[in-house]
């Protein structure tokens, strides 16, 4: 399953992001891994990302950011 999310924060040291999934006004998810193919400079707060959710799609941390788009 692929979901849309907004970047709330990015940690270049761990190459992981804190995201707000589309439809979630208040909740954020920290520690979501970002694909090594995405440069740290592309992970700008407020940008929209595509997130691949593994498994049943209901664990928002069991995921990988696979793309960045402009909002």
PATORPA-845977 format. One line per field, with one value per residue: residue number from 1; x, z, y of N, C-alpha, C in turn. Coordinates in nm, 2 decimals. Each point is the difference from the previous one (the first is absolute). Layout:
# residues N
nr = [NUM / ...] $
n.c1 = [X / ...] $
n.c3 = [Z / ...] $
n.c2 = [Y / ...] $
ca.c1 = [X / ...] $
ca.c3 = [Z / ...] $
ca.c2 = [Y / ...] $
c.c1 = [X / ...] $
c.c3 = [Z / ...] $
c.c2 = [Y / ...] $
# end
This chain:
# residues 71
nr = [1 / 2 / 3 / 4 / 5 / 6 / 7 / 8 / 9 / 10 / 11 / 12 / 13 / 14 / 15 / 16 / 17 / 18 / 19 / 20 / 21 / 22 / 23 / 24 / 25 / 26 / 27 / 28 / 29 / 30 / 31 / 32 / 33 / 34 / 35 / 36 / 37 / 38 / 39 / 40 / 41 / 42 / 43 / 44 / 45 / 46 / 47 / 48 / 49 / 50 / 51 / 52 / 53 / 54 / 55 / 56 / 57 / 58 / 59 / 60 / 61 / 62 / 63 / 64 / 65 / 66 / 67 / 68 / 69 / 70 / 71] $
n.c1 = [0.09 / -0.04 / 0.06 / -0.07 / 0.11 / 0.00 / 0.11 / 0.01 / 0.08 / 0.13 / 0.05 / 0.09 / 0.03 / -0.13 / -0.01 / -0.07 / -0.13 / -0.04 / -0.11 / -0.08 / -0.06 / -0.03 / -0.08 / 0.13 / -0.09 / 0.00 / -0.02 / 0.11 / 0.08 / 0.08 / 0.12 / -0.07 / 0.05 / 0.10 / -0.05 / 0.10 / -0.10 / -0.06 / 0.04 / 0.08 / 0.05 / -0.05 / 0.04 / -0.08 / 0.00 / -0.11 / 0.10 / -0.06 / -0.02 / 0.05 / -0.08 / 0.10 / -0.12 / 0.08 / 0.00 / -0.08 / 0.11 / -0.01 / 0.12 / -0.02 / 0.06 / -0.08 / 0.08 / 0.00 / 0.06 / -0.07 / -0.06 / 0.05 / -0.11 / -0.02 / -0.03] $
n.c3 = [0.00 / -0.07 / 0.09 / 0.02 / 0.02 / 0.11 / -0.04 / 0.12 / -0.01 / -0.02 / 0.03 / -0.04 / 0.13 / 0.02 / -0.09 / 0.10 / -0.01 / 0.04 / -0.01 / -0.08 / 0.02 / -0.13 / 0.04 / 0.05 / 0.06 / 0.11 / -0.03 / 0.05 / -0.09 / 0.10 / -0.06 / -0.10 / -0.04 / -0.05 / -0.12 / -0.01 / -0.09 / 0.12 / -0.06 / 0.10 / -0.10 / -0.04 / 0.12 / -0.06 / 0.12 / 0.00 / -0.06 / -0.10 / 0.07 / -0.08 / 0.08 / -0.02 / 0.02 / 0.08 / -0.01 / 0.11 / 0.01 / 0.12 / -0.03 / 0.04 / 0.10 / -0.03 / -0.04 / -0.12 / 0.03 / -0.10 / 0.04 / -0.06 / 0.03 / -0.08 / 0.10] $
n.c2 = [-0.12 / 0.10 / 0.08 / 0.11 / 0.07 / 0.08 / 0.05 / -0.04 / -0.10 / 0.02 / -0.12 / 0.08 / 0.00 / -0.02 / 0.10 / 0.06 / -0.01 / 0.12 / -0.08 / 0.07 / -0.11 / 0.00 / 0.10 / 0.01 / 0.08 / -0.08 / -0.12 / -0.02 / -0.04 / -0.03 / 0.02 / 0.06 / -0.11 / 0.06 / -0.02 / -0.08 / -0.03 / 0.04 / 0.11 / 0.02 / 0.06 / -0.11 / -0.04 / 0.09 / 0.06 / -0.07 / -0.07 / -0.05 / -0.11 / -0.09 / -0.08 / -0.09 / -0.05 / -0.07 / -0.13 / 0.02 / 0.09 / -0.07 / -0.03 / 0.12 / -0.07 / -0.11 / 0.10 / 0.06 / 0.12 / 0.00 / 0.11 / 0.11 / 0.08 / 0.10 / 0.08] $
ca.c1 = [-0.09 / 0.08 / -0.07 / 0.05 / 0.03 / 0.07 / 0.12 / -0.01 / 0.15 / 0.08 / 0.13 / 0.10 / 0.09 / -0.06 / -0.07 / -0.14 / -0.08 / -0.13 / -0.10 / -0.15 / -0.07 / -0.12 / -0.12 / 0.02 / 0.02 / 0.08 / 0.10 / 0.12 / 0.07 / 0.14 / 0.08 / -0.03 / 0.12 / 0.00 / 0.08 / 0.14 / 0.00 / -0.05 / 0.11 / -0.04 / -0.04 / -0.14 / -0.09 / -0.03 / -0.12 / -0.12 / -0.01 / -0.08 / 0.08 / -0.07 / 0.05 / -0.04 / -0.04 / 0.02 / -0.10 / -0.14 / -0.03 / -0.06 / 0.11 / 0.05 / 0.14 / 0.05 / -0.01 / 0.12 / -0.02 / 0.05 / 0.00 / -0.03 / -0.06 / -0.03 / -0.13] $
ca.c3 = [0.00 / -0.01 / 0.07 / -0.02 / 0.13 / 0.00 / 0.08 / 0.12 / 0.03 / -0.06 / 0.07 / -0.10 / 0.06 / -0.01 / -0.12 / 0.03 / 0.01 / 0.08 / -0.11 / 0.03 / -0.11 / -0.05 / 0.07 / 0.14 / 0.03 / 0.12 / 0.02 / -0.08 / 0.01 / -0.01 / -0.03 / -0.12 / -0.09 / -0.14 / -0.10 / -0.02 / -0.13 / 0.01 / 0.06 / 0.12 / -0.04 / -0.06 / 0.11 / 0.05 / 0.08 / -0.07 / -0.13 / 0.00 / -0.04 / -0.02 / 0.10 / -0.02 / 0.13 / -0.01 / 0.08 / -0.02 / -0.03 / 0.11 / 0.09 / -0.08 / 0.01 / -0.08 / -0.12 / -0.06 / -0.09 / -0.13 / -0.10 / 0.05 / -0.10 / 0.05 / 0.06] $
ca.c2 = [0.12 / 0.13 / 0.11 / 0.13 / 0.07 / 0.12 / 0.00 / 0.08 / 0.02 / -0.09 / -0.02 / -0.04 / -0.10 / -0.13 / 0.00 / -0.03 / 0.12 / 0.01 / 0.03 / 0.01 / -0.07 / 0.07 / -0.03 / 0.01 / 0.14 / 0.02 / -0.10 / -0.02 / -0.13 / 0.02 / -0.11 / -0.07 / 0.00 / 0.07 / -0.07 / 0.05 / 0.07 / 0.14 / 0.08 / 0.07 / 0.14 / -0.01 / -0.02 / 0.13 / 0.00 / 0.05 / -0.07 / -0.12 / -0.12 / -0.13 / -0.09 / -0.14 / -0.06 / -0.14 / -0.08 / 0.02 / 0.14 / 0.07 / 0.04 / 0.12 / 0.00 / -0.10 / 0.07 / 0.05 / 0.11 / -0.04 / 0.11 / 0.14 / 0.08 / 0.13 / 0.00] $
c.c1 = [0.09 / -0.09 / 0.07 / 0.02 / 0.07 / 0.13 / -0.01 / 0.15 / 0.08 / 0.13 / 0.10 / 0.09 / -0.06 / -0.07 / -0.14 / -0.08 / -0.12 / -0.10 / -0.14 / -0.07 / -0.12 / -0.13 / 0.02 / 0.05 / 0.10 / 0.11 / 0.12 / 0.07 / 0.15 / 0.08 / -0.03 / 0.13 / -0.02 / 0.09 / 0.14 / 0.01 / -0.04 / 0.11 / -0.06 / -0.05 / -0.14 / -0.10 / -0.03 / -0.13 / -0.12 / -0.02 / -0.09 / 0.09 / -0.10 / 0.07 / -0.06 / -0.02 / 0.01 / -0.11 / -0.14 / -0.04 / -0.05 / 0.11 / 0.08 / 0.16 / 0.07 / -0.01 / 0.13 / -0.05 / 0.06 / 0.00 / -0.04 / -0.07 / -0.02 / -0.15 / -0.11] $
c.c3 = [0.00 / 0.06 / -0.03 / 0.14 / -0.02 / 0.09 / 0.11 / 0.05 / -0.07 / 0.08 / -0.10 / 0.06 / -0.01 / -0.13 / 0.02 / 0.01 / 0.10 / -0.10 / 0.07 / -0.12 / -0.04 / 0.08 / 0.15 / 0.03 / 0.11 / 0.01 / -0.09 / 0.04 / -0.01 / -0.03 / -0.12 / -0.09 / -0.13 / -0.09 / -0.02 / -0.14 / 0.01 / 0.08 / 0.12 / -0.03 / -0.06 / 0.11 / 0.08 / 0.07 / -0.08 / -0.13 / 0.02 / -0.05 / -0.02 / 0.09 / -0.03 / 0.14 / -0.02 / 0.08 / -0.04 / -0.03 / 0.12 / 0.11 / -0.07 / 0.01 / -0.09 / -0.15 / -0.06 / -0.09 / -0.14 / -0.11 / 0.07 / -0.12 / 0.06 / 0.05 / -0.10] $
c.c2 = [0.12 / 0.11 / 0.13 / 0.06 / 0.13 / -0.01 / 0.10 / 0.03 / -0.11 / -0.01 / -0.06 / -0.10 / -0.14 / -0.02 / -0.05 / 0.12 / -0.02 / 0.05 / 0.02 / -0.06 / 0.08 / -0.05 / 0.00 / 0.14 / 0.02 / -0.10 / -0.01 / -0.14 / 0.03 / -0.13 / -0.08 / 0.00 / 0.06 / -0.08 / 0.06 / 0.08 / 0.14 / 0.08 / 0.08 / 0.14 / 0.00 / -0.01 / 0.13 / 0.00 / 0.07 / -0.06 / -0.12 / -0.12 / -0.12 / -0.10 / -0.14 / -0.07 / -0.15 / -0.08 / 0.03 / 0.15 / 0.08 / 0.04 / 0.11 / 0.01 / -0.11 / 0.04 / 0.05 / 0.12 / -0.03 / 0.12 / 0.13 / 0.07 / 0.14 / 0.00 / 0.05] $
# end
